[in-house]
Amino acid sequence: MANERGETQQTARAAAPSPAGRGATVPGTPQTIKWDDSNLKSSYANVCNVSSTREEVVLVFGINQAWERGQNEVQVQLTDRIILSPFAAKRLAQLLNNVVREYESRFGALSVDPRRPGDSSSPEG
């Protein structure tokens, strides 16, 4: 639900701090999460590159505006970089897998084959 400042709230079943304040948790206690979207921006990307180290996973998003096939050089304008911990990256991967599974159950399988529909040539040429 959105409030007048554009914030949304969600109640999650999670462990909340005990009334004693000693860091103990009471399993199953409702926890309210306030989503502050006052600084949220939307971006479009049709290219994503991922790299990682032991401490972080880096997602770099951009736009490929090369509409002609067979170009010798393709320029991708990089627009956004998101840096995640490996734990957050794993949770994101699980969420994305669930979203794609749900999408395919409603609309049919997605192909990630680089060939365009109806193109019988190989991806390399």
Sequence and secondary structure as in RCSB ss.txt:
>XXXX:A:sequence
MANERGETQQTARAAAPSPAGRGATVPGTPQTIKWDDSNLKSSYANVCNVSSTREEVVLVFGINQAWERGQNEVQ
VQLTDRIILSPFAAKRLAQLLNNVVREYESRFGALSVDPRRPGDSSSPEG
>XXXX:A:secstr
 B TTS EEEEEE  EE TT SS EETT EEEEEE  TT      SEEEEEE SS EEEEEEEE   STT S   
EEEEEEEEE HHHHHHHHHHHHHHHHHHHHHH      SS TT  S TT 
